[in-house]
Amino acid sequence: MDDIQAWTMLYKLQGQMPGASPDRLASSISQALQGRTLASPAAQRAVVEVTWRAGYENGSVAGHAKTVELFQNEAFNAMARLTAAKQRTGVDDPEATSMLWAVVEAATVVGRFGPHDLPGSPRSRAYSAAQDVHPDLSPIAGAAVAGWIHGQHQGSYDAPYSASRAIYARCERLVERAQIDGRPAALWFGDITAGAVAAATAAPAMQPSTGPPSVAAGFRPLSVSAAGRPSLTQPAPPATAAAAIRRTR
């Protein structure tokens, strides 16, 4: 399969590979297939690996941006509640205000730098899908769709964890001291992370593939200890993401 054939295939698959660029993927797929029989399992695996990486990066960028925006919006919402409380009671909360501004600034910086996530290797479910889930497509087309979709979903799932960890690292000391809505700010922070994960997994068929943790595990989800301080835990599957973030020791 040469570049033009790969581009034509990808162009026809655009409806099944949202966000994929035929111009960016065609040459990589063509190179991965050199010397391989198109119907062979090795050819399918090679295409899955190419589209997984591209899909993961696409999903990670989108998930990262959504998480950054969520932190900014929730920080401004919390500041609005503080202002309303001050107007009612006359009591100011400078620690909370400082922390919330720090979150906004940290999210802005983290958003500017983009996601920390690296694709790693495709999960086993992506390889299985290439063979079993797309019987109406050719083996190579099915592999392209399976790799892209599963990579994109995994990137979307990993991004809220790494983005929230990066934001927290920039304002950790202020988060440890402040309270938001009468609770430790760490709980507020964990709730936002849980919300970002829930949003990533709420899309149709958004189920991350199983397998070894990706490099994003270096920025694991936040859980809140009995003292209210976030600590690192392993990423949980989508059904229990919120529970993982709130788990206490």
URUR-V606331 format. One record per backbone hydrogen bond with DSSP energy under -0.5 kcal/mol. NH is the residue of the N-H (numbers start at 0). CO is the residue of the C=O. E is the energy in kcal/mol with one decimal. If there is no record, write none. Layout:
nh->[NH & NH]
co->[CO & CO]
e->[E & E]
This chain:
nh->[5 & 6 & 7 & 8 & 9 & 10 & 11 & 12 & 13 & 15 & 16 & 16 & 19 & 21 & 23 & 24 & 25 & 28 & 29 & 30 & 31 & 32 & 33 & 35 & 39 & 43 & 44 & 45 & 46 & 47 & 48 & 49 & 50 & 51 & 52 & 53 & 54 & 55 & 56 & 57 & 58 & 59 & 60 & 61 & 62 & 63 & 64 & 65 & 66 & 67 & 68 & 69 & 70 & 71 & 72 & 73 & 74 & 75 & 76 & 77 & 78 & 79 & 80 & 81 & 82 & 83 & 84 & 85 & 86 & 87 & 88 & 89 & 96 & 97 & 98 & 99 & 100 & 101 & 102 & 103 & 104 & 105 & 106 & 107 & 108 & 109 & 110 & 111 & 112 & 113 & 123 & 124 & 125 & 126 & 127 & 128 & 129 & 130 & 130 & 131 & 132 & 133 & 136 & 141 & 142 & 143 & 144 & 145 & 146 & 147 & 148 & 149 & 150 & 151 & 152 & 153 & 154 & 155 & 156 & 157 & 158 & 159 & 160 & 160 & 161 & 162 & 163 & 164 & 165 & 166 & 167 & 168 & 169 & 169 & 170 & 170 & 174 & 175 & 176 & 177 & 179 & 182 & 184 & 186 & 187 & 188 & 189 & 190 & 191 & 192 & 193 & 194 & 195 & 196 & 197 & 198 & 199 & 200 & 201 & 201 & 205 & 206 & 214 & 216 & 217 & 218 & 219 & 222 & 223 & 224 & 224 & 227 & 230 & 232 & 239 & 240 & 243 & 244 & 245 & 246]
co->[1 & 2 & 3 & 4 & 5 & 6 & 7 & 8 & 10 & 12 & 12 & 13 & 16 & 19 & 20 & 20 & 21 & 24 & 25 & 26 & 27 & 28 & 30 & 32 & 36 & 39 & 40 & 41 & 42 & 43 & 44 & 45 & 46 & 47 & 48 & 49 & 50 & 51 & 52 & 53 & 54 & 55 & 56 & 57 & 58 & 59 & 60 & 61 & 62 & 63 & 64 & 65 & 66 & 67 & 68 & 69 & 70 & 71 & 72 & 73 & 74 & 75 & 76 & 77 & 78 & 79 & 80 & 81 & 82 & 83 & 84 & 85 & 92 & 93 & 94 & 95 & 96 & 97 & 98 & 99 & 100 & 101 & 102 & 103 & 104 & 105 & 106 & 107 & 108 & 109 & 209 & 209 & 122 & 122 & 123 & 124 & 125 & 126 & 127 & 127 & 128 & 128 & 133 & 137 & 138 & 139 & 140 & 141 & 142 & 143 & 144 & 145 & 146 & 147 & 148 & 149 & 150 & 151 & 152 & 153 & 154 & 155 & 156 & 157 & 157 & 158 & 159 & 160 & 161 & 162 & 163 & 164 & 165 & 166 & 166 & 167 & 170 & 171 & 172 & 173 & 182 & 179 & 177 & 183 & 183 & 184 & 185 & 186 & 187 & 188 & 189 & 190 & 191 & 192 & 193 & 194 & 195 & 196 & 197 & 198 & 202 & 204 & 117 & 213 & 214 & 215 & 216 & 230 & 244 & 222 & 228 & 224 & 222 & 220 & 236 & 237 & 239 & 240 & 241 & 242]
e->[-2.5 & -2.7 & -2.5 & -2.3 & -2.4 & -2.6 & -1.9 & -1.1 & -1.1 & -1.9 & -1.0 & -0.6 & -2.3 & -0.6 & -0.5 & -1.9 & -2.3 & -2.4 & -2.5 & -2.5 & -2.1 & -1.4 & -1.1 & -2.2 & -2.0 & -1.9 & -2.7 & -2.1 & -2.0 & -2.6 & -2.3 & -1.5 & -2.6 & -2.7 & -1.6 & -1.7 & -2.9 & -3.1 & -2.1 & -2.0 & -2.8 & -2.9 & -2.3 & -1.9 & -2.8 & -2.5 & -2.2 & -2.2 & -2.1 & -2.4 & -2.3 & -2.2 & -2.4 & -2.2 & -2.7 & -2.7 & -2.2 & -2.2 & -2.4 & -2.3 & -2.1 & -2.1 & -1.7 & -2.1 & -2.3 & -2.1 & -2.4 & -2.4 & -2.0 & -1.5 & -2.7 & -2.7 & -2.1 & -2.8 & -2.4 & -2.5 & -2.3 & -2.1 & -2.1 & -2.2 & -2.6 & -2.8 & -2.8 & -2.0 & -2.1 & -2.9 & -2.7 & -1.8 & -1.9 & -1.3 & -0.6 & -0.5 & -1.1 & -1.1 & -2.2 & -2.4 & -1.6 & -0.8 & -0.9 & -2.2 & -2.0 & -0.6 & -1.6 & -3.0 & -1.8 & -2.2 & -2.3 & -2.6 & -2.6 & -2.1 & -2.7 & -2.2 & -2.1 & -2.9 & -2.4 & -2.2 & -2.6 & -2.2 & -1.9 & -2.5 & -2.0 & -0.7 & -0.5 & -0.7 & -1.8 & -2.8 & -2.1 & -2.1 & -2.1 & -2.3 & -2.6 & -2.2 & -0.9 & -0.8 & -0.6 & -1.3 & -2.2 & -2.2 & -0.9 & -1.8 & -2.6 & -1.5 & -2.2 & -1.3 & -1.2 & -2.6 & -2.5 & -2.3 & -1.8 & -2.0 & -2.4 & -2.2 & -2.3 & -2.3 & -2.6 & -2.2 & -1.8 & -1.9 & -0.6 & -0.6 & -2.1 & -2.0 & -0.6 & -2.1 & -2.2 & -2.3 & -0.7 & -1.9 & -0.9 & -0.5 & -1.6 & -2.0 & -2.2 & -1.1 & -1.8 & -1.3 & -2.3 & -1.7 & -1.7 & -1.0]
